[in-house]
Amino acid sequence: MASLDYARHYVGNYNKQDTEAFQKMRTDWLIWLQKNKLTIITPDDPLKLIVRKDGLSGFDLQTVFEQADYYPELADTNNVLLTLPLIKDVMEFPTPTTELKWEDVRFGTSNPPNPIAIPPIIRIQAFNTSRPTYFERLEHTIGKTVAEMVIPYPPGIPIILAGEIITVAHIEMLLRVKQHHYQGGEKLHEDRLKIFYIDILVLI
């Protein structure tokens, strides 16, 4: 709660000079990004900048920024999201002194994102979370009950929930998601998923 009070105080005392300092810093970043021949998308939020580079995925571009010691908010297959700080008049957030390094980057043909068709959830049966679980190879999980969530980030929305019956569509999504950033899926990187033992074993 103390941090929220501090944030309200910070914004409540933001004045015209602070706004001018922020706008100048933002303009400097836009100029620097343009010098690096990046495509820039400016959303309604002035603190956010979306950038992309022809021939690079968003994840590869994120790596280039991190090598320059600037860490983007997040990336997806095509874009990188940069978040600027809400500086005040006495603060600075300078652009890098050099341009981004492209020498060791492998450029290809960037593909448009392939949207994930999430199958509709009809019903998730109630289950006991204390039931025993084990890890199973993805190809052997179809028709079984998953015991963990898998959440790609972005967008931070689960593509499978504990208690769902695994389908072929789930397997196809999981194989794609594991190549990028996600939460859950403790051993998904090994092509294994946590599932519940079948009900008949629990009843015994």
C-alpha positions in Angstrom: 0.0 0.0 0.0 2.9 2.4 0.7 4.0 2.0 -2.9 0.6 2.9 -4.2 0.5 6.0 -2.0 4.0 7.0 -3.3 2.8 6.5 -6.9 -0.3 8.7 -6.3 1.9 11.4 -4.7 4.4 11.2 -7.7 1.7 11.7 -10.3 -0.2 14.2 -8.2 2.9 16.5 -8.2 3.6 16.1 -11.9 3.9 19.6 -13.4 4.4 21.3 -16.8 8.2 21.1 -16.6 8.0 17.4 -15.9 5.8 16.9 -18.9 8.2 18.8 -21.1 11.1 16.7 -19.8 9.3 13.5 -20.6 8.2 14.6 -24.1 11.9 15.6 -24.9 13.1 12.2 -23.7 10.4 10.4 -25.7 11.3 12.4 -28.8 15.0 11.5 -28.4 14.1 7.8 -28.2 11.9 8.0 -31.3 14.8 9.6 -33.2 17.2 7.0 -32.0 14.9 4.2 -33.0 14.4 5.7 -36.4 18.2 5.9 -36.9 18.3 2.2 -36.2 15.8 1.7 -39.1 13.1 0.2 -36.8 9.4 0.4 -37.7 7.7 2.3 -34.8 4.1 2.0 -33.7 3.0 4.7 -31.2 -0.1 3.6 -29.3 -2.4 5.9 -27.3 -0.3 5.4 -24.2 2.7 7.8 -24.5 4.8 5.5 -22.2 4.6 2.7 -24.7 6.4 2.2 -28.0 6.0 -0.8 -30.2 9.0 -1.6 -32.6 9.7 -4.2 -35.2 12.5 -5.0 -37.7 12.0 -6.5 -41.1 13.4 -10.0 -41.3 13.6 -10.4 -37.5 11.1 -12.0 -35.1 10.1 -9.9 -32.0 12.0 -12.4 -29.8 15.2 -11.9 -31.8 14.9 -8.2 -31.7 14.4 -8.4 -28.0 17.7 -10.2 -27.7 19.4 -7.3 -29.6 18.0 -4.8 -27.2 19.1 -6.9 -24.2 22.7 -7.1 -25.6 22.7 -3.2 -25.5 21.6 -3.4 -21.8 18.0 -2.3 -22.5 15.3 -4.7 -21.5 12.0 -4.5 -23.3 8.7 -5.1 -21.5 7.8 -8.1 -23.7 8.0 -9.5 -27.2 5.9 -11.6 -29.5 6.5 -13.2 -32.9 6.7 -9.8 -34.7 7.0 -7.0 -32.2 8.8 -5.7 -29.2 7.1 -3.5 -26.6 9.2 -0.8 -25.0 8.0 1.0 -21.8 9.4 4.5 -21.2 9.8 5.8 -17.6 7.6 8.7 -16.4 10.6 10.9 -15.7 10.5 14.3 -14.0 12.4 17.5 -14.9 15.5 16.6 -12.8 15.7 13.0 -14.2 17.2 11.5 -17.3 16.7 8.3 -19.4 19.2 8.7 -22.2 19.2 6.7 -25.4 22.2 4.4 -26.0 25.4 6.1 -27.2 25.8 3.7 -30.1 23.4 2.1 -32.5 22.1 -1.4 -32.1 24.5 -4.1 -33.3 23.2 -6.2 -36.2 26.5 -7.9 -37.2 25.8 -11.3 -35.6 22.0 -11.3 -36.3 20.6 -13.7 -38.8 18.0 -12.0 -40.8 15.2 -14.0 -42.6 11.8 -13.5 -43.9 9.5 -12.6 -41.0 6.2 -14.4 -41.1 2.9 -12.9 -40.0 1.7 -14.3 -36.7 -0.2 -17.6 -37.0 -3.2 -17.1 -34.6 -3.8 -19.9 -32.1 -7.3 -21.3 -32.5 -8.2 -22.2 -28.9 -10.8 -24.9 -28.8 -14.0 -24.0 -26.8 -14.2 -25.2 -23.2 -17.5 -27.0 -22.8 -17.0 -28.2 -19.2 -14.2 -28.8 -16.8 -15.1 -31.4 -14.3 -14.5 -30.8 -10.6 -11.3 -32.6 -9.4 -9.3 -33.1 -6.2 -6.0 -31.3 -6.4 -4.5 -33.8 -4.0 -4.9 -36.6 -6.5 -1.6 -38.1 -7.6 -0.1 -36.8 -10.8 2.7 -37.8 -13.1 4.5 -36.5 -16.2 3.6 -38.0 -19.6 4.9 -37.5 -23.1 2.7 -35.1 -25.0 1.9 -37.6 -27.7 0.5 -40.0 -25.0 -1.7 -37.4 -23.2 -4.6 -37.2 -25.6 -7.9 -38.0 -23.7 -6.3 -37.7 -20.3 -6.9 -35.0 -17.7 -4.2 -32.3 -17.4 -3.0 -31.3 -13.9 -1.4 -27.9 -14.7 -2.0 -24.7 -16.6 0.1 -23.4 -19.5 0.1 -19.7 -20.0 1.9 -18.1 -23.0 3.2 -14.6 -22.3 2.2 -12.5 -24.1 -0.8 -12.4 -23.9 -0.9 -14.0 -20.4 -4.1 -16.0 -21.1 -4.1 -19.8 -20.3 -4.4 -22.1 -23.3 -5.1 -25.1 -21.2 -6.4 -25.3 -17.6 -6.0 -28.0 -14.9 -9.0 -30.3 -15.3 -9.3 -30.1 -19.0 -9.3 -33.3 -21.2 -6.4 -33.0 -23.6 -7.1 -33.0 -27.3 -5.0 -33.1 -30.5 -5.6 -29.3 -30.8 -4.1 -28.8 -27.3 -1.0 -30.7 -28.3 -0.5 -28.6 -31.4 -0.8 -25.4 -29.4 1.6 -26.6 -26.7 4.2 -27.5 -29.3 4.1 -24.0 -30.7 3.9 -22.2 -27.3 7.0 -24.1 -25.9 9.2 -22.3 -28.4 8.5 -19.0 -26.8 7.8 -17.5 -23.3 5.3 -19.2 -21.1 4.4 -19.9 -17.5 3.3 -23.3 -16.1 4.1 -26.4 -18.0 6.9 -27.4 -15.6 8.4 -29.9 -18.0 6.9 -28.7 -21.3 10.4 -28.0 -22.6 10.9 -31.7 -22.4 7.7 -32.4 -24.3 6.1 -33.7 -21.1 2.9 -32.6 -19.4 1.6 -33.1 -15.8 -1.6 -35.1 -15.8 -3.8 -36.8 -13.2 -3.8 -40.6 -12.7 -7.1 -42.0 -14.2 -10.1 -42.0 -11.9 -10.3 -45.8 -11.6 -6.9 -45.8 -9.9 -8.0 -43.2 -7.5 -11.2 -45.1 -6.6 -9.1 -48.2 -5.8 
